Amino acid sequence: MSKKHQLRTTDYGLRTKLLYHFCRLQLPAVELTPEQLDRHLQRTFEVYQAKENAVASWEDYLDNLYPLDWFVAVACLEGSSQAWESLFAARAGRSDCLLVDALRARAVRLYPRDEERQDSAVTEFWSHLLVSETPGSVPVLARYDGQRPLVPWLIRVFQNWHISQLRQHRGVQSLPEDDVALPLPAEADGRWHEAFCLAAREYLKELSESEVLILGLRLRYRMSQREVVNLLGVHEGTISRQTSHLRDRCLDAIGRRLVTQGWTGDDLSGFVLTEMGGLLMDEPRLSADQLARSLAARGKTLPPG
Protein backbone atom coordinates (compact mmCIF):
# COMPACT_ATOMS: atom_id res chain seq x y z
CA MET A 1 0.00 0.00 0.00
CA SER A 2 0.81 3.69 0.08
CA LYS A 3 2.23 4.07 -3.44
CA LYS A 4 0.17 6.74 -5.16
CA HIS A 5 -0.98 6.09 -8.72
CA GLN A 6 -2.66 8.95 -10.55
CA LEU A 7 -5.63 8.01 -12.70
CA ARG A 8 -5.79 10.86 -15.18
CA THR A 9 -8.85 11.61 -17.31
CA THR A 10 -11.35 14.42 -17.03
CA ASP A 11 -14.45 12.19 -17.17
CA TYR A 12 -15.67 11.34 -13.64
CA GLY A 13 -17.49 8.16 -14.67
CA LEU A 14 -14.49 6.86 -16.60
CA ARG A 15 -12.14 7.71 -13.75
CA THR A 16 -14.23 5.85 -11.20
CA LYS A 17 -14.33 2.79 -13.47
CA LEU A 18 -10.57 2.97 -13.89
CA LEU A 19 -10.19 3.33 -10.12
CA TYR A 20 -12.37 0.29 -9.47
CA HIS A 21 -10.66 -2.00 -11.98
CA PHE A 22 -7.19 -0.82 -11.00
CA CYS A 23 -7.82 -1.59 -7.31
CA ARG A 24 -9.44 -4.95 -8.06
CA LEU A 25 -6.49 -5.86 -10.27
CA GLN A 26 -3.96 -4.93 -7.57
CA LEU A 27 -5.98 -6.38 -4.66
CA PRO A 28 -8.09 -9.18 -6.18
CA ALA A 29 -8.89 -10.78 -2.80
CA VAL A 30 -10.45 -7.57 -1.46
CA GLU A 31 -14.08 -7.48 -2.60
CA LEU A 32 -16.00 -4.25 -3.15
CA THR A 33 -18.83 -3.65 -5.59
CA PRO A 34 -18.81 -0.70 -8.03
CA GLU A 35 -21.83 0.70 -6.21
CA GLN A 36 -20.05 0.54 -2.84
CA LEU A 37 -16.98 2.17 -4.35
CA ASP A 38 -19.00 5.02 -5.82
CA ARG A 39 -20.86 5.62 -2.54
CA HIS A 40 -17.64 5.74 -0.53
CA LEU A 41 -15.97 7.94 -3.13
CA GLN A 42 -18.76 10.49 -2.76
CA ARG A 43 -18.55 10.25 1.03
CA THR A 44 -14.77 10.63 1.29
CA PHE A 45 -14.79 13.49 -1.20
CA GLU A 46 -17.16 15.30 1.17
CA VAL A 47 -14.75 14.58 4.04
CA TYR A 48 -11.97 16.06 1.90
CA GLN A 49 -14.07 19.09 0.96
CA ALA A 50 -14.81 19.82 4.60
CA LYS A 51 -11.10 19.97 5.32
CA GLU A 52 -10.40 22.12 2.28
CA ASN A 53 -13.21 24.62 2.98
CA ALA A 54 -15.29 23.41 0.02
CA VAL A 55 -12.85 24.73 -2.59
CA ALA A 56 -11.55 21.33 -3.67
CA SER A 57 -12.41 19.89 -7.06
CA TRP A 58 -12.95 16.27 -8.09
CA GLU A 59 -9.88 16.51 -10.30
CA ASP A 60 -7.67 17.58 -7.40
CA TYR A 61 -9.15 14.91 -5.17
CA LEU A 62 -8.66 12.05 -7.60
CA ASP A 63 -5.24 13.28 -8.74
CA ASN A 64 -3.96 13.07 -5.17
CA LEU A 65 -5.79 9.90 -4.07
CA TYR A 66 -3.83 6.94 -2.72
CA PRO A 67 -6.15 4.43 -4.39
CA LEU A 68 -4.97 1.16 -2.83
CA ASP A 69 -4.88 2.58 0.69
CA TRP A 70 -8.31 4.15 0.15
CA PHE A 71 -9.69 0.90 -1.29
CA VAL A 72 -8.52 -1.12 1.73
CA ALA A 73 -9.95 1.42 4.18
CA VAL A 74 -13.42 1.52 2.63
CA ALA A 75 -13.47 -2.26 2.18
CA CYS A 76 -12.73 -2.58 5.91
CA LEU A 77 -15.74 -0.36 6.55
CA GLU A 78 -17.79 -2.75 4.41
CA GLY A 79 -16.64 -5.68 6.55
CA SER A 80 -14.24 -7.35 4.10
CA SER A 81 -12.11 -9.87 5.99
CA GLN A 82 -9.49 -9.77 3.23
CA ALA A 83 -9.22 -6.00 3.63
CA TRP A 84 -8.66 -6.39 7.37
CA GLU A 85 -5.99 -9.00 6.69
CA SER A 86 -4.29 -6.53 4.35
CA LEU A 87 -4.43 -3.82 7.02
CA PHE A 88 -3.06 -6.14 9.72
CA ALA A 89 -0.20 -7.05 7.36
CA ALA A 90 0.57 -3.40 6.51
CA ARG A 91 4.10 -2.25 7.22
CA ALA A 92 5.42 0.90 8.84
CA GLY A 93 8.65 2.36 10.14
CA ARG A 94 12.29 2.21 9.22
CA SER A 95 12.53 -1.51 9.95
CA ASP A 96 9.38 -2.32 7.98
CA CYS A 97 7.59 -3.43 11.15
CA LEU A 98 3.92 -4.33 11.29
CA LEU A 99 1.41 -1.55 11.88
CA VAL A 100 0.38 -3.09 15.20
CA ASP A 101 4.01 -3.07 16.34
CA ALA A 102 4.40 0.57 15.33
CA LEU A 103 1.33 1.44 17.40
CA ARG A 104 2.71 -0.55 20.32
CA ALA A 105 6.02 1.33 20.10
CA ARG A 106 4.15 4.65 20.29
CA ALA A 107 2.17 3.39 23.27
CA VAL A 108 5.38 2.42 25.05
CA ARG A 109 6.65 5.99 24.79
CA LEU A 110 3.30 7.56 25.63
CA TYR A 111 2.76 5.40 28.72
CA PRO A 112 6.25 4.41 29.97
CA ARG A 113 6.36 1.71 32.65
CA ASP A 114 2.61 1.09 32.37
CA GLU A 115 2.30 -2.16 30.41
CA GLU A 116 -1.41 -2.52 31.09
CA ARG A 117 -2.13 0.93 29.62
CA GLN A 118 0.17 0.25 26.67
CA ASP A 119 -1.79 -2.89 25.83
CA SER A 120 -5.20 -1.28 26.30
CA ALA A 121 -4.21 1.79 24.23
CA VAL A 122 -3.60 -0.36 21.14
CA THR A 123 -6.63 -2.58 21.73
CA GLU A 124 -8.95 0.41 22.18
CA PHE A 125 -7.66 2.00 18.98
CA TRP A 126 -8.39 -1.10 16.88
CA SER A 127 -11.91 -1.21 18.30
CA HIS A 128 -12.52 2.45 17.36
CA LEU A 129 -11.55 1.93 13.72
CA LEU A 130 -15.11 0.78 13.01
CA VAL A 131 -17.07 1.79 16.11
CA SER A 132 -17.08 5.42 17.22
CA GLU A 133 -15.85 6.17 20.71
CA THR A 134 -18.92 8.24 21.64
CA PRO A 135 -22.47 8.36 20.20
CA GLY A 136 -22.64 10.67 17.22
CA SER A 137 -18.89 10.73 16.57
CA VAL A 138 -17.27 9.28 13.45
CA PRO A 139 -15.25 6.03 13.53
CA VAL A 140 -11.56 6.41 12.73
CA LEU A 141 -11.60 4.73 9.31
CA ALA A 142 -14.62 6.79 8.23
CA ARG A 143 -12.50 9.95 8.70
CA TYR A 144 -9.87 8.78 6.20
CA ASP A 145 -10.14 10.66 2.89
CA GLY A 146 -7.43 8.83 0.95
CA GLN A 147 -5.25 11.90 0.46
CA ARG A 148 -2.40 10.54 2.57
CA PRO A 149 -0.86 7.08 2.98
CA LEU A 150 -3.10 5.08 5.30
CA VAL A 151 -0.57 3.58 7.73
CA PRO A 152 1.22 6.84 8.69
CA TRP A 153 -2.19 8.50 8.97
CA LEU A 154 -3.43 5.82 11.38
CA ILE A 155 -0.30 6.19 13.49
CA ARG A 156 -0.80 9.99 13.63
CA VAL A 157 -4.44 9.61 14.67
CA PHE A 158 -3.46 7.09 17.34
CA GLN A 159 -0.76 9.38 18.69
CA ASN A 160 -2.88 12.54 18.64
CA TRP A 161 -5.82 10.86 20.33
CA HIS A 162 -3.69 9.64 23.23
CA ILE A 163 -1.78 12.90 23.54
CA SER A 164 -5.16 14.63 23.75
CA GLN A 165 -6.21 12.26 26.53
CA LEU A 166 -3.02 13.00 28.46
CA ARG A 167 -3.48 16.74 27.96
CA GLN A 168 -7.08 16.66 29.13
CA HIS A 169 -6.03 14.95 32.34
CA ARG A 170 -3.56 17.78 32.88
CA GLY A 171 -6.01 20.54 32.00
CA VAL A 172 -4.39 21.36 28.64
CA GLN A 173 -6.34 21.86 25.41
CA SER A 174 -6.57 18.68 23.36
CA LEU A 175 -5.44 18.18 19.77
CA PRO A 176 -7.71 17.64 16.79
CA GLU A 177 -7.77 13.85 16.31
CA ASP A 178 -7.02 14.08 12.58
CA ASP A 179 -4.45 16.87 12.63
CA VAL A 180 -0.82 16.63 11.63
CA ALA A 181 0.80 14.93 14.58
CA LEU A 182 3.05 16.74 16.96
CA PRO A 183 6.27 14.94 17.85
CA LEU A 184 6.14 12.59 20.78
CA PRO A 185 7.03 14.22 24.09
CA ALA A 186 10.79 14.53 24.12
CA GLU A 187 12.99 13.06 26.79
CA ALA A 188 14.61 15.40 29.27
CA ASP A 189 17.84 15.17 27.31
CA GLY A 190 17.80 13.87 23.74
CA ARG A 191 21.49 13.10 24.03
CA TRP A 192 20.77 10.18 26.34
CA HIS A 193 18.14 8.73 24.04
CA GLU A 194 20.67 8.65 21.19
CA ALA A 195 23.39 7.26 23.46
CA PHE A 196 21.01 4.55 24.64
CA CYS A 197 20.09 3.55 21.07
CA LEU A 198 23.74 3.16 20.09
CA ALA A 199 24.56 1.13 23.20
CA ALA A 200 21.46 -1.05 22.89
CA ARG A 201 22.12 -1.93 19.26
CA GLU A 202 25.68 -2.94 20.14
CA TYR A 203 24.28 -5.17 22.89
CA LEU A 204 21.72 -6.76 20.56
CA LYS A 205 24.42 -7.58 17.99
CA GLU A 206 26.13 -9.78 20.58
CA LEU A 207 23.10 -11.97 21.26
CA SER A 208 22.76 -15.46 19.82
CA GLU A 209 19.73 -16.44 17.74
CA SER A 210 18.19 -18.35 20.64
CA GLU A 211 18.67 -15.36 22.96
CA VAL A 212 17.06 -13.04 20.42
CA LEU A 213 14.12 -15.44 20.16
CA ILE A 214 13.56 -15.47 23.92
CA LEU A 215 13.86 -11.69 24.08
CA GLY A 216 11.36 -11.31 21.25
CA LEU A 217 8.83 -13.69 22.77
CA ARG A 218 9.08 -12.10 26.20
CA LEU A 219 9.16 -8.43 25.21
CA ARG A 220 7.64 -8.11 21.72
CA TYR A 221 4.86 -10.65 22.19
CA ARG A 222 4.53 -10.11 25.95
CA MET A 223 4.53 -13.88 26.59
CA SER A 224 4.90 -15.11 30.14
CA GLN A 225 7.79 -17.33 31.15
CA ARG A 226 5.45 -20.32 31.32
CA GLU A 227 4.07 -19.59 27.83
CA VAL A 228 7.61 -19.48 26.40
CA VAL A 229 8.42 -22.77 28.10
CA ASN A 230 5.32 -24.44 26.63
CA LEU A 231 5.99 -23.02 23.16
CA LEU A 232 9.67 -24.00 22.96
CA GLY A 233 9.36 -27.24 24.91
CA VAL A 234 12.26 -26.55 27.26
CA HIS A 235 12.67 -26.68 31.02
CA GLU A 236 11.30 -23.67 32.89
CA GLY A 237 14.51 -23.29 34.86
CA THR A 238 16.43 -22.89 31.59
CA ILE A 239 14.20 -20.06 30.41
CA SER A 240 14.30 -18.42 33.84
CA ARG A 241 18.11 -18.44 33.88
CA GLN A 242 18.38 -17.18 30.30
CA THR A 243 15.87 -14.40 30.93
CA SER A 244 17.70 -13.25 34.07
CA HIS A 245 21.02 -13.44 32.24
CA LEU A 246 19.70 -11.38 29.33
CA ARG A 247 18.33 -8.72 31.68
CA ASP A 248 21.53 -8.49 33.70
CA ARG A 249 23.74 -8.34 30.61
CA CYS A 250 21.52 -5.66 29.11
CA LEU A 251 21.61 -3.43 32.18
CA ASP A 252 25.34 -3.97 32.63
CA ALA A 253 26.39 -3.38 29.01
CA ILE A 254 24.15 -0.38 28.33
CA GLY A 255 24.45 1.10 31.83
CA ARG A 256 28.23 0.90 31.76
CA ARG A 257 28.36 2.74 28.45
CA LEU A 258 26.01 5.50 29.63
CA VAL A 259 27.91 5.97 32.88
CA THR A 260 31.16 6.21 30.92
CA GLN A 261 29.60 9.02 28.88
CA GLY A 262 28.65 10.93 32.02
CA TRP A 263 25.22 9.68 33.10
CA THR A 264 24.43 11.11 36.53
CA GLY A 265 20.64 10.69 36.60
CA ASP A 266 18.70 8.51 38.98
CA ASP A 267 17.15 5.11 38.17
CA LEU A 268 19.44 4.02 35.36
CA SER A 269 17.76 0.60 35.15
CA GLY A 270 14.33 2.24 34.83
CA PHE A 271 15.57 4.48 32.02
CA VAL A 272 17.08 1.52 30.14
CA LEU A 273 13.98 -0.65 30.45
CA THR A 274 11.64 2.20 29.42
CA GLU A 275 13.71 3.08 26.34
CA MET A 276 14.22 -0.57 25.41
CA GLY A 277 10.50 -1.14 24.82
CA GLY A 278 10.35 1.33 21.94
CA LEU A 279 13.67 0.32 20.41
CA LEU A 280 12.76 -3.37 20.26
CA MET A 281 9.86 -2.59 17.93
CA ASP A 282 12.33 -1.01 15.48
CA GLU A 283 15.02 -3.71 15.67
CA PRO A 284 15.27 -5.85 12.50
CA ARG A 285 16.45 -8.97 14.39
CA LEU A 286 13.30 -8.76 16.49
CA SER A 287 10.87 -8.12 13.64
CA ALA A 288 7.74 -10.26 13.46
CA ASP A 289 8.97 -11.97 10.27
CA GLN A 290 12.40 -12.75 11.70
CA LEU A 291 10.97 -14.24 14.89
CA ALA A 292 8.54 -16.32 12.83
CA ARG A 293 11.43 -17.68 10.75
CA SER A 294 13.40 -18.51 13.87
CA LEU A 295 10.44 -20.40 15.31
CA ALA A 296 9.81 -22.19 12.00
CA ALA A 297 13.42 -23.43 12.01
CA ARG A 298 12.55 -25.15 15.30
CA GLY A 299 9.29 -26.52 13.96
CA LYS A 300 7.28 -24.06 16.06
CA THR A 301 4.72 -21.36 15.36
CA LEU A 302 3.20 -18.65 17.51
CA PRO A 303 -0.14 -19.65 19.06
CA PRO A 304 -3.14 -17.84 17.51
CA GLY A 305 -4.21 -14.57 19.16
Contacts in CASP RR format, 6 or more apart in sequence:
PFRMAT RR
TARGET T0000
AUTHOR 0000-0000-0000
METHOD contacts of the structure
MODEL  1
MSKKHQLRTTDYGLRTKLLYHFCRLQLPAVELTPEQLDRHLQRTFEVYQA
KENAVASWEDYLDNLYPLDWFVAVACLEGSSQAWESLFAARAGRSDCLLV
DALRARAVRLYPRDEERQDSAVTEFWSHLLVSETPGSVPVLARYDGQRPL
VPWLIRVFQNWHISQLRQHRGVQSLPEDDVALPLPAEADGRWHEAFCLAA
REYLKELSESEVLILGLRLRYRMSQREVVNLLGVHEGTISRQTSHLRDRC
LDAIGRRLVTQGWTGDDLSGFVLTEMGGLLMDEPRLSADQLARSLAARGK
TLPPG
1 66 0 8 1.000
1 68 0 8 1.000
1 69 0 8 1.000
1 72 0 8 1.000
1 86 0 8 1.000
1 90 0 8 1.000
1 149 0 8 1.000
1 150 0 8 1.000
1 151 0 8 1.000
2 66 0 8 1.000
2 68 0 8 1.000
2 69 0 8 1.000
2 149 0 8 1.000
2 150 0 8 1.000
2 151 0 8 1.000
2 152 0 8 1.000
3 66 0 8 1.000
3 68 0 8 1.000
4 64 0 8 1.000
4 65 0 8 1.000
4 66 0 8 1.000
4 67 0 8 1.000
5 22 0 8 1.000
5 67 0 8 1.000
5 68 0 8 1.000
6 63 0 8 1.000
7 15 0 8 1.000
7 18 0 8 1.000
7 19 0 8 1.000
7 22 0 8 1.000
7 62 0 8 1.000
7 65 0 8 1.000
7 67 0 8 1.000
8 63 0 8 1.000
9 15 0 8 1.000
9 18 0 8 1.000
10 59 0 8 1.000
12 58 0 8 1.000
15 62 0 8 1.000
16 34 0 8 1.000
16 37 0 8 1.000
16 38 0 8 1.000
16 41 0 8 1.000
17 34 0 8 1.000
19 37 0 8 1.000
19 41 0 8 1.000
19 62 0 8 1.000
19 65 0 8 1.000
19 67 0 8 1.000
20 32 0 8 1.000
20 34 0 8 1.000
20 37 0 8 1.000
22 67 0 8 1.000
23 30 0 8 1.000
23 32 0 8 1.000
23 37 0 8 1.000
23 67 0 8 1.000
23 68 0 8 1.000
23 71 0 8 1.000
24 30 0 8 1.000
24 32 0 8 1.000
26 68 0 8 1.000
27 68 0 8 1.000
27 71 0 8 1.000
27 72 0 8 1.000
27 82 0 8 1.000
27 86 0 8 1.000
29 82 0 8 1.000
29 86 0 8 1.000
30 71 0 8 1.000
30 72 0 8 1.000
30 75 0 8 1.000
30 80 0 8 1.000
30 82 0 8 1.000
30 83 0 8 1.000
30 86 0 8 1.000
31 75 0 8 1.000
31 80 0 8 1.000
31 82 0 8 1.000
32 71 0 8 1.000
32 74 0 8 1.000
32 75 0 8 1.000
32 78 0 8 1.000
32 80 0 8 1.000
36 74 0 8 1.000
36 78 0 8 1.000
37 71 0 8 1.000
37 74 0 8 1.000
40 74 0 8 1.000
40 77 0 8 1.000
43 142 0 8 1.000
44 70 0 8 1.000
44 74 0 8 1.000
44 144 0 8 1.000
44 145 0 8 1.000
44 146 0 8 1.000
45 56 0 8 1.000
45 58 0 8 1.000
45 61 0 8 1.000
45 145 0 8 1.000
47 142 0 8 1.000
47 143 0 8 1.000
47 144 0 8 1.000
47 145 0 8 1.000
48 56 0 8 1.000
48 61 0 8 1.000
48 145 0 8 1.000
48 146 0 8 1.000
48 147 0 8 1.000
49 56 0 8 1.000
51 145 0 8 1.000
61 147 0 8 1.000
64 147 0 8 1.000
65 146 0 8 1.000
65 147 0 8 1.000
66 146 0 8 1.000
66 147 0 8 1.000
66 148 0 8 1.000
66 149 0 8 1.000
66 150 0 8 1.000
69 146 0 8 1.000
69 149 0 8 1.000
69 150 0 8 1.000
69 151 0 8 1.000
70 144 0 8 1.000
70 146 0 8 1.000
70 150 0 8 1.000
71 83 0 8 1.000
72 83 0 8 1.000
72 86 0 8 1.000
72 87 0 8 1.000
72 150 0 8 1.000
73 83 0 8 1.000
73 87 0 8 1.000
73 141 0 8 1.000
73 144 0 8 1.000
73 146 0 8 1.000
73 150 0 8 1.000
75 82 0 8 1.000
75 83 0 8 1.000
76 83 0 8 1.000
76 84 0 8 1.000
76 87 0 8 1.000
76 129 0 8 1.000
76 130 0 8 1.000
76 141 0 8 1.000
77 130 0 8 1.000
77 139 0 8 1.000
77 141 0 8 1.000
77 142 0 8 1.000
87 99 0 8 1.000
87 150 0 8 1.000
88 98 0 8 1.000
88 99 0 8 1.000
88 100 0 8 1.000
89 98 0 8 1.000
90 98 0 8 1.000
90 99 0 8 1.000
90 150 0 8 1.000
90 151 0 8 1.000
91 97 0 8 1.000
91 98 0 8 1.000
91 99 0 8 1.000
91 151 0 8 1.000
92 98 0 8 1.000
92 99 0 8 1.000
92 102 0 8 1.000
92 151 0 8 1.000
92 152 0 8 1.000
92 155 0 8 1.000
93 102 0 8 1.000
93 282 0 8 1.000
94 282 0 8 1.000
95 282 0 8 1.000
95 283 0 8 1.000
95 284 0 8 1.000
95 287 0 8 1.000
96 287 0 8 1.000
97 105 0 8 1.000
97 281 0 8 1.000
97 282 0 8 1.000
97 287 0 8 1.000
97 288 0 8 1.000
98 288 0 8 1.000
99 151 0 8 1.000
99 154 0 8 1.000
99 155 0 8 1.000
100 122 0 8 1.000
101 220 0 8 1.000
101 281 0 8 1.000
101 288 0 8 1.000
102 151 0 8 1.000
102 155 0 8 1.000
102 281 0 8 1.000
103 121 0 8 1.000
103 122 0 8 1.000
103 125 0 8 1.000
103 154 0 8 1.000
103 155 0 8 1.000
103 158 0 8 1.000
104 118 0 8 1.000
104 122 0 8 1.000
104 281 0 8 1.000
105 277 0 8 1.000
105 278 0 8 1.000
105 281 0 8 1.000
105 282 0 8 1.000
106 155 0 8 1.000
106 158 0 8 1.000
106 159 0 8 1.000
106 162 0 8 1.000
106 184 0 8 1.000
107 117 0 8 1.000
107 118 0 8 1.000
107 119 0 8 1.000
107 121 0 8 1.000
107 122 0 8 1.000
107 162 0 8 1.000
108 118 0 8 1.000
108 274 0 8 1.000
108 277 0 8 1.000
108 278 0 8 1.000
108 281 0 8 1.000
109 184 0 8 1.000
109 185 0 8 1.000
109 278 0 8 1.000
110 118 0 8 1.000
110 121 0 8 1.000
110 159 0 8 1.000
110 162 0 8 1.000
110 163 0 8 1.000
110 166 0 8 1.000
110 184 0 8 1.000
110 185 0 8 1.000
111 117 0 8 1.000
111 118 0 8 1.000
111 121 0 8 1.000
111 162 0 8 1.000
112 274 0 8 1.000
113 270 0 8 1.000
113 273 0 8 1.000
113 274 0 8 1.000
115 222 0 8 1.000
119 222 0 8 1.000
121 158 0 8 1.000
121 162 0 8 1.000
125 140 0 8 1.000
125 158 0 8 1.000
125 161 0 8 1.000
128 139 0 8 1.000
128 140 0 8 1.000
129 139 0 8 1.000
129 140 0 8 1.000
129 141 0 8 1.000
130 139 0 8 1.000
130 141 0 8 1.000
131 139 0 8 1.000
132 138 0 8 1.000
132 139 0 8 1.000
140 154 0 8 1.000
140 157 0 8 1.000
143 157 0 8 1.000
143 177 0 8 1.000
143 178 0 8 1.000
144 150 0 8 1.000
144 153 0 8 1.000
155 181 0 8 1.000
156 178 0 8 1.000
156 179 0 8 1.000
156 180 0 8 1.000
156 181 0 8 1.000
157 177 0 8 1.000
157 178 0 8 1.000
159 181 0 8 1.000
159 182 0 8 1.000
159 184 0 8 1.000
160 175 0 8 1.000
160 176 0 8 1.000
160 177 0 8 1.000
160 178 0 8 1.000
160 179 0 8 1.000
160 181 0 8 1.000
160 182 0 8 1.000
161 177 0 8 1.000
163 174 0 8 1.000
163 175 0 8 1.000
163 182 0 8 1.000
163 185 0 8 1.000
164 174 0 8 1.000
164 175 0 8 1.000
164 177 0 8 1.000
165 174 0 8 1.000
167 173 0 8 1.000
167 174 0 8 1.000
167 175 0 8 1.000
168 174 0 8 1.000
175 182 0 8 1.000
187 193 0 8 1.000
192 258 0 8 1.000
192 263 0 8 1.000
192 271 0 8 1.000
193 275 0 8 1.000
195 257 0 8 1.000
195 258 0 8 1.000
195 261 0 8 1.000
196 254 0 8 1.000
196 258 0 8 1.000
196 271 0 8 1.000
196 272 0 8 1.000
196 275 0 8 1.000
196 279 0 8 1.000
197 275 0 8 1.000
197 279 0 8 1.000
198 257 0 8 1.000
199 253 0 8 1.000
199 254 0 8 1.000
199 255 0 8 1.000
199 257 0 8 1.000
199 258 0 8 1.000
200 250 0 8 1.000
200 254 0 8 1.000
200 272 0 8 1.000
200 275 0 8 1.000
200 276 0 8 1.000
200 279 0 8 1.000
201 279 0 8 1.000
201 283 0 8 1.000
202 253 0 8 1.000
202 257 0 8 1.000
203 249 0 8 1.000
203 250 0 8 1.000
203 253 0 8 1.000
203 254 0 8 1.000
204 212 0 8 1.000
204 283 0 8 1.000
204 285 0 8 1.000
204 286 0 8 1.000
206 253 0 8 1.000
207 215 0 8 1.000
207 246 0 8 1.000
207 285 0 8 1.000
209 294 0 8 1.000
210 242 0 8 1.000
211 242 0 8 1.000
211 246 0 8 1.000
212 285 0 8 1.000
212 286 0 8 1.000
212 294 0 8 1.000
213 232 0 8 1.000
213 291 0 8 1.000
213 294 0 8 1.000
213 295 0 8 1.000
214 228 0 8 1.000
214 239 0 8 1.000
214 242 0 8 1.000
214 243 0 8 1.000
214 246 0 8 1.000
215 246 0 8 1.000
215 280 0 8 1.000
215 286 0 8 1.000
216 280 0 8 1.000
216 286 0 8 1.000
216 291 0 8 1.000
217 223 0 8 1.000
217 227 0 8 1.000
217 228 0 8 1.000
217 231 0 8 1.000
217 291 0 8 1.000
218 225 0 8 1.000
218 228 0 8 1.000
218 243 0 8 1.000
219 276 0 8 1.000
219 277 0 8 1.000
219 280 0 8 1.000
219 286 0 8 1.000
220 280 0 8 1.000
220 281 0 8 1.000
220 286 0 8 1.000
220 288 0 8 1.000
220 291 0 8 1.000
221 291 0 8 1.000
221 302 0 8 1.000
223 231 0 8 1.000
225 236 0 8 1.000
225 239 0 8 1.000
225 240 0 8 1.000
225 243 0 8 1.000
226 236 0 8 1.000
228 239 0 8 1.000
229 235 0 8 1.000
229 236 0 8 1.000
229 239 0 8 1.000
231 295 0 8 1.000
231 300 0 8 1.000
231 302 0 8 1.000
231 303 0 8 1.000
232 239 0 8 1.000
232 298 0 8 1.000
232 300 0 8 1.000
250 272 0 8 1.000
250 276 0 8 1.000
251 268 0 8 1.000
251 269 0 8 1.000
251 272 0 8 1.000
254 272 0 8 1.000
255 263 0 8 1.000
255 268 0 8 1.000
255 272 0 8 1.000
258 268 0 8 1.000
258 272 0 8 1.000
259 268 0 8 1.000
265 271 0 8 1.000
280 286 0 8 1.000
284 290 0 8 1.000
291 302 0 8 1.000
292 301 0 8 1.000
292 302 0 8 1.000
295 301 0 8 1.000
295 302 0 8 1.000
END
